[in-house]
Each structure stands twice: as C-alpha cells, then as structure tokens.
Amino acid sequence: MHPSTEPRLTPADITLAHVESLYRTYEHDLRRVRDEQRALRHGNPSLKAQLDDLEAEITYLLVRDSRPSVVVEIGSLHGWSTNWLLRALRDNAAGRLFTHDLIDNARRNVAPDLADGRWTFVSGAAQETLRDHTHEIDYLFIDAAHTARFARWFAGELFPTVRPGVPVSVHDVFHGRRPWPLSEGRVVLSWLAQRDTPHFTASRAAAPRVNAALTDLKSALGLTEQVHDGCDDPMLFFRMP
C-alpha cells in the first residue's frame, strides 16, 4: 500500500517545546493513565514493562496529539506498550491498534473493555504479516528485533508505505550516547540522515538536557511517582519524511 496523496495539515515537529506543551495540555488524562498503568503492573508482577516512563508518556502524548485512525505496533512482548497505546486511543475516543508479533503474551494483559472495538492482534513475523499490508498507518511503533537486518527490512519495505508527517517510535536506540554497533538504531539514524530528517529522544545518555528538562517539568506538574523503574528512555521519535 502507498501513502495517501490527500492534503493534510502540516503536523508540528517533535521537539522539546512541543513535547512540553503536550504534557501541559494532557496533564489530567496522563495522570489518570499513569495510575492505570501502575495498577496494571502491580496486579501483574510477571509483566515485563519494556518502556520507561518518559518514553511511554511521550508515546501516549503523541498519539493523543496526532489522533491516529490506525496505529501499527510491531513487537508487544507482554503488552506494556500495547496498553499505553490503547489508553491513548480510548482517551481520543477514536482509532484502532493493530499489533504484530510472533508471541501473544499481550493478549493476557489487555483488559477486554480496553481491547474491544479498538485492538487487533496479528500473530506472526512482521515481515510476513505486513507484506502488502492494507493499513493506512497514522502512527508506527516499533519495538521488536533490534538488529540491523530487521531495520533494513522496515526502512526499505515498510517506511515507503507510510505517508510523510506520520509519527514513528523506534525503541532501544539510545542506551548510550550513540546506538549500538550493528543495531537497528544505526540503520535508522543513517536512513534519517540521508533524508535530512531530524529526530527526538529523551534518552538520559544521548540527550541529558532534554531528559532533565522533562524531568523538571514532570516535577512541577506533580508527576514524579514512578510507574516503571527504568530510566534510560532510549526511544527514538521522528516524523516520516
């Protein structure tokens, strides 16, 4: 499938100022969702929460802001990110999530009332399940095999099917100042550089000033209690060029 040529409003760049504005706009809803996610984790001790708080919150906020009709999630593990995405769609009162993964652990950790009418789990390797897909993707979330080979697939085969301006999240890129060698992060950053496309991260290692600014803002808003104990926040965000 190819991106639609229908004219759309130009979305705001994903910058620190934009993300800060989203925290203020959706403060009340975010506070409730953080409480819900914390209760989910405490009620499911075996659930592995793969997103740290800042990157999970930014994902939620970008979904709220962009109001996607279709979100595609590649890789769900135990469903932590799936729940964040579904709560954003619920709070938008619109949109559907299509999760593609080889394992279906997420099914056990998503409440029926949250899934009903807005979630489809697609079992299988994304390279196969998204081949010749019919989604018109409005938000793309990737947290699967963190290899250069996998990244070459989605950059070469999937990205061209997503229209310009769509927000994209790629997890586990910035655990350090730079991506790991032979990783998907290296491939994605190279792909972005070739297209002169900026990216955003709240990574403590790669963007300490951004991380500190958002931490200070959360403190000012009274959003300091941790939901998840991770603090690397290695996710990469960008808008499709």
Secondary structure, 3 states (H helix, E strand, C coil): CCCCCCCCCCCCCCCHHHHHHHHHHCHHHHHHHHHHHHHHHHHCCCCCCCCCHHHHHHHHHHHHHHCCCEEEEECCCCCHHHHHHHHHHHHHCCCEEEEEECCCHHHHHCCHHHHCCCEEEEECCHHHHCCCCCCCCCEEEECCCCCHHHHHHHHHHHHHHCCCCCEEEECCCCCCCCCCCCCHHHHHHHHHHHCCCCCECCCCCCCHHHHHHHHHHHHHHCCCCCCCCCCCCCCEEEECC
